[in-house]
Structure formats: structure tokens, C-alpha cells
Amino acid sequence: MIKKTAGQILSGIFTGFILLSIIPFVYAKTMNAGIILADDKGNILYAQNREKPYIPASTLKILTSLAAIHSLGEDYRFPTYYHYDEKSKNLHIKGYGDPVFTSEVIENLSSDIIGKLNIKEVHHILIDQSYYSERIDIPGKGDSLNPYDAPVGALCANFNTIMFQWDNQLKGFISGEPQTPLLDFFHDDIKKTNLKQGRIILSQQQSYLYPGLLLKYFFEKENVPVTGSIRIGAFPLKNENAHVFLSPHGLKTIIRQLLQYSNNFIANQLFLSAGAKAYGEPATLEKGIQAVLDFSRGRFYPDSLTIHEGSGLSRSNKISPDQMLKIVNSFKPYHRLMKQEENDFFKTGTLTGVRTRAGYLLGKNDRLYSYVILVNEENTGYESILSRLKTMVIQAGKNKD
């Protein structure tokens, strides 16, 4: 026992010597950066400014993902409820925040409705958007044509964006996605962009109607005419008396898409849905914030955690390297949902003057080393920090031989 303890002490001294020979090169170039590296046992191999708050940018999506898993369950599938009134022939749809309600999913929904109800005709399609508040303004979101500026909502199609391109043979615009029809309803907005190829971001009112317009298209594709219009209307039944369509995508699949593509729309849909699950509808930013803080309590020092939304767009979000390390460690069972480059599983974040990264370096014997890099200044050696952390992991692995 004494020999084993002595060996551990000698090993620790040797490891410390190796790491200290590397650390000055990290620190000298990045004195204001927040950096932390820990081994798979939780031992801190290097830390700098570990309690200082930083803007996390999109690395915040790791926390949002964890909170969604905690609130909704990792196998959760977003429901969409529907009811067909035989007398009026009106179809009622109520959404519950599905972040990936794409054209393929909507076509599946239309087939589900036709198959289960054997309907031959639809008059009006009425959309109930009440599960989300109408007054949700995501901090950091602007009015650009970038997809991260798309509005959120209880029932949103194709991330509230429309892709288009010019077809020289047809002398007109066509859809930028083969699975999605380009509806005449949006042609004027496309022309206003003066672009031959690109996307438009839907207004809130357009986003409310778009799922119904796509349903109409897919119904008519199956020879089920829609004789009325697309409207906003309250769902007439309690959910238990209505039909339910479950998303084909489970929560883990959605989180993979969120992290792989850093999709701000998905992040805030999950953020808002977690709040509504905890505190009831309608979903609001305040409920989402409280749900994430409640989840963080006792785990990530939430008293010094500042959260304003779920995607990392807001520069008012603040988190310390210590807090982010705890978040990363908690996310370890789901690390393969992250983007991977060689032995690095990670989530990056970028805003003007901000570069961040958090994840895991796979070391010898498949050991996962958790790391956090929070840089809130320009030209402060972000790449060199990552390179040195990778070197530390290699050296730490050699010391285990």
C-alpha cells in the first residue's frame, strides 16, 4: 500500500512537471481567456480564470440540450394534435413546439390524417399556435436573412425559412429543396430579395400559416381538396379526445442536429418547450430561463449563471469555465451527439470578438478529457490554446504507461 502511494506521488510529480513545461506557453498568449482541462476522473490538469464569467456563445447549447433531456426525457417525441369536424369539414391542428417539423414530417402527417380519418375533403385548416406566447423576442436575434433570425413558434415548418433558386429553363423560381414545394404565397417576398438563390425568413404571421399551407399542398397531392382557407383558430377539444401525431425524430436525434449544425432555432424551441413543460403553457422566455436555472441548481452554481435565451445569441449570457466544465462533464454520456474531428468531440461558439469551444479530447485507452476554452477578445490565440490542450492530453497519456 505504501509502495502504491509513493508511486502515485512520483507519477503526480512527473505529470505536473510535464504539464508545467507546457502551461506557460498557453498562459503567456492568452492571459484573459478562460481555460480548463480535466481528466476522466475529474482531476484538473490546467485551469485559468476558472471562476471568471464569459460570454459562452453557442457552447451554451450544451446546457440547453441537458436541460431539455432532463425536462422532456431523452426519448421524447414532440406531439402534434389534430381533429377533423365531420359537420363543418374543418381540420384543426395544434402544435407543441416540434423544432424539426419539416416538409417530410408534414407529408407524413397528411398521410396519417387521411389514413386514420378517411377524409375526402377539407374546408378550412385552423392552426392553434397558443402553446407558445405570441410575444417571444429572442435576445440577440436580428432582422437579417440568416436562419438564426427566424422566429420561434408552437407549430413551425422548415425552421421558418424558405429556400429558393432561379431555374433558367423554367424562367422562374423553384424550391431550393426537392422535398419542399415553393408556394405562390411567398413569391413576392422572394422577388424582393433581388437574389437568384437564397432563403427568406418568415414573418411571425407567415410562420403561423406556413404549416397549414404545406398541409393543403400535400392533401391536394393525394386528391383531397381543401376548399377553404388557412386560419388561426383555437383547438376545440382536450388533447385526450383528439388524434396525436408523434414526430419521427426522438429528442436525442434532434439534439444531434442542434449540435452538429449549431441550429439556433432548434435550441430556442427546446429551451421554450422545457419551460412550458415545467411551468405550463404558454411557453415564454421567462419560463425557459427559470427551467434551465432550476435544472442547474445544485449542479452548476446557478447563482452566478446568467442566461437570457437558449442558443447563445445573446451577449448577456455569462458562464464561467468552472460552470461550463460541470456542464460538459454532465453531458459526457451524450458526447457522441457532438461534432467530431479525429479525437475531438466539441461544440464551438462564435460572435464578434468571441470564440469559444467546449467538449472532450479522447486520450489513451479511450479516456475522455473534458475541456473548456472561453475567449472574449479578438486575436488571443484560440487555436494555440486548443493545440496545447491536445498536447497536454497526449503527455498525460504517456505518463500512464
N, C-alpha and C positions, 0 to 999 in steps of 0.2 A: 504493500500500500504506500509505504514511504517512497519507494523507488518510482512508482507511478506518478506520485505527486511531484517529485523532483523533476521527472521527465516532462511533465506538463508545464512546470515553471520554466524550464530551459527552452521548451518549444515556444512558449509565450514570449520569452525574451527575444528569441531569434526572429519570430514573426514581427514583433514590434520594431526590431532593428531594420528589417527589410522594408516595412511599411514607412517608417520614419525617413528612410532614404529616398522615398518617392514623394511623400506628402509635401515637402517644401516647394516642389515644382508645381503642385496643384495650387497651393495656397498663394504663392507669390503672384500669380497672374490673375487670381480671382478672389481677392480679399473680401469682396462684398457679396459673393454668391453663397447660397445655402446648399450645402453638400452633406450627404450622409451615405455611408456604406455599411451594411451589416451582413454577417454570415447567416447560415441557415439555423443557427442556434440562438440568434438574437444578439450576438456579441457585436459591438460597434467597432468596426475596423478603422473608420475615419469619420469625423464629423466636423463641420464648420458652420458657425452661425445657426446652430440647430434649433434654437428657440425663437429666432427672428421671423416675423411674418413676411411672406412674399405673395405676389400675385401668381396663382398657380396656372393660369390659362387653362388649356384643355386637359391637363392632368387631373383637374377636378372631376372629370368624367369617371375616374376610378371610384371616387366616393359616391357619386350619383348611382353608379352601377351596383355598388354594395348595398346602398340604401334601398334600391329597387328590389334586389334579391331578398333582402330582409323583409320588406313590406309586402311584396306580391308573391314571393316564392319563385325558386329558380325554374320551375316547370310551368309557370303561369302562362296562360294564353289569353290575349285580350279578346273580350266578347263584343259582338255587335248584335243588338236585338232587333227583331223585325216583327211586324204584324200586318196582315192583309185584311182589310174590311170588305167582306163579301158584298155588302149592300152598296157602298159607295165606290168600290173597286180601288180605293186609295191604299197605297203601301206606305207604312210608317217605319222609319229606321231610326234607331238611337245608338250613337257611338259612345265608346268608353275609353277613348284616348289611344287606340291602336296606332303605334308610331310607323308601322310598315303596312299600311292599308294601300297597297299598290294595285295597279291595273289587273295583275294576275289574281290577286286576292278578291278584288271586286267582281271579276268574271266568275270566280268560284262561288261567291256569294249569290250572284244572279242565278247560277245553275242550281244552287241549294234551294233558293226560294221557289223557282219554277218546279223543281223536282218534288219538294215536300208539299207544296200547296196546289200543284197542278193548275196554276193560274193561266188564263188565256188572254187576259187584258189587264192593264193597269191604267188608272185615271191619273190622279196626282201622286207624286212621290214626295212625302213630307219627311224632312230631316230634323231630328231633335238633337241640338248641339248643347243642351243645358248641363251636361256633366262637367263642362268647363265654364268658368266665368267668361263673360264677354269682354271683361276689362283686364286682360293679362298683357302687360307690356314688359317684355324681357329686357332687363338692363344690358346695355352693350349692343343690342340689336339696332341696325340702321335701316335705311330705305333703299339699299342697293339691289342689284340683280343677283347678288351672291346667295346661294342656297341657305347660308346661315342666317339670313334676314327674313326667312319665311315665317309667317305667323303660325302659332300653335292652335290646337282646337280638339274638340271631343271626337270629331269624325273628319279626318283629313285624308285626301287622296294624293298619292305620289309626292309626299313631303311638301305639299302645297306649291309645287313647281311644275312647269310645263316645258319640256324640251322640244325644240323645233329646228328645222333646217330647210333650206331652199332646194327645190327639185327643178333642175334646168329643163328636164324633159316635160314635166307637167306644168312648168311656168307658174309654180305656186309653192306655198309652204306645206311641208309634211311633218309628221311627228319625228322627233329625234330618237324615239324608242319604238321598235316594231310592235311591242305588245300593247302600246297605248295609242288610241285614236287621237288625232288632232281635231278638236271640236270647233265648229264655226263660231261658237260663243266667244272664243278668245282671239280670233283673227285680228281684230282691230288693235288689241294690246300688243300682239306680235309685230304688226306693221310699225307701231310707234317706236319700237326699239331701233329701227333702221339697221338691223342686223340680218345677215343671211343665215346665221346659225347661232344658237344660244339657248337661253331659257328666260322665261318670265316668272316672277314671283307673284303669287296670287294675293289680292287684297283680302281682308277678312271676309267681306261679303261674298266674294268669288269663291273663297275656300269653303264657305258654308254650303254652296250649291254644287261644287265640282263633283263630290261623290255621287250625288243624285243624277247628274248629267251623264256620268260614266255608267251608272246602273241602267239608265234609259238606253244608252247605246248598246249595252250587252243584252238587254231584254229584246230589243228590236232585232239584234243579230240572230236571236233564237225565235224570231217571228212572234214575239209577244209585244203588241203595240202599246205605247204609252200615249194616251190621248190628251192628257192634261199637262201640267207644268211641274217644275221642281220648286218646292216651297219649304220654308222653315215652319215647323209645327210641333206641338207637344206630343210626346208619345202617349197613347191613350190607355195603356194597360200597365199593371205592375209587371216587373220582369218575369216573375214566376208563371205568369199566364201568357207569355209571349214566346216566340221561337228565338233560339240563340244560335249564332254562327260564331265558332271559335277560330281565331287566327291559326293558320297552319304553322306559324312560327312561335316556338316557345321563347321564354324570356332570355335564356342563355344565347340562343341564336340571334336575338335582337341585340343583345349586349355585344356579341362578337362584331356585328355590323357597326354598331355605335363606335367601338374602339378601333376597328380596322380602318374606318373611313372618317373618324372624328366627326360624326354627324351631330351637329348642334341641335337640330330639330328633334332627333330621337332622344337626346339627352334630356331636353326640357320636357318632352312628353312623359318620359319616365319619372322625372322629378315631380311634375304636377300630379301624375297618377298616384305616386307614393303618398303625396299629401292628401289627395281625395280619399284614398284607401284608409288613411289614419284618422281623418277628421270629417269625412263625409263630403258629398258633393254640394256645391260646385267646386271643382279644383281651382285653387288660387296660388299665386306665388307665395303668399304668406304661409299657407298650409304646407306647401312643398318645403320651404325653408325650415319650418318647425319640425316636420317629419325627419328631415336629414339631421337636424340638431338633436332631436330625441334619440335617433339611432346612434349618433356619435357620443352621446352622454355615457361616461364611464369607459369609453373606448379610445377616443382621440382628443381628449382635453377640449371639449366643445366650447368652454367659456372663452377661449381665445381664438376660436374658429369663426371667421366671418364669411357668410355665404349669402349671396344675393340672387343666384339662379343656379341651374344645374349643369350648364355646358362649359363654363369657363370664359364666356364672352365678356363678362363684367370685370373691369379693372378694380372694382371694390371688393372682390373676393380676396381673402387673405388666409394663408395657411403657412405653418412653419415646417421645416424639414422633419422635425420630430413627429409632428402630426401626420405628415404625408407618409413617413416610414411606417407608422402604425396602420395606416390605411392600406399601404402596399402589402404589408405582412398579412393583413386580414384577407386580402384579395388573392393570396397565393394559391388557394385551391382552384382558382379560375384563371390562372396566369396564361393558359393556352388560348384564351379568348382574345389575347392581345396580339398586336402585330409582332412578328418575329423576324429578326435578321441574324442569321447564324446562331450564336449562343445568347442572344439578347432578346428578351420579351419586354416590350416597352409601350408607353404612351407618351407622346410629346405634346407640347403646347407652345403656341406662338401668337404673340400680339406685338404691336410696335414697341420695340425696346425690351421685349420679354421673350426668353427662351427657357423652356422647362422640359424636364424628362423624368419619368419615374418608371420603375419596373424591376426586372430581375436579370442578373447575369448567371448563366449556367456554368458552374465550375466543375472541377474534377469530381468524379463519382456522382454526377448529376445533382450536385448541391446547388441550391438556388440562393444567390446573394442578392438581397434587396438593396436598391439604391434610389437616391433622390437627387436631382440637380435642379435648383431654382435660381435662375439668373434673371435679374430685373434691370439690367443695364446692357447697352449695346457694346459689342466688341470686347467681351470679357472672357474669351477663351472657352466657350461652351464645348467645342469639340475636344480641346485638350483635356478638359475635366473628364469627359467620358473615356477618353483613351487611357488616362491614368488610372481611373477606377477599374478598367478592364485589366490593366497590368497588375493592380493590387490583387485582383481575384486570381490571376494566374500564379502570382507569388504565394498567395495563401494556400493554393492547392499544392504547390511544391513542398511547402512546409509540413503537409500532412503525410508525406511519403515516409 
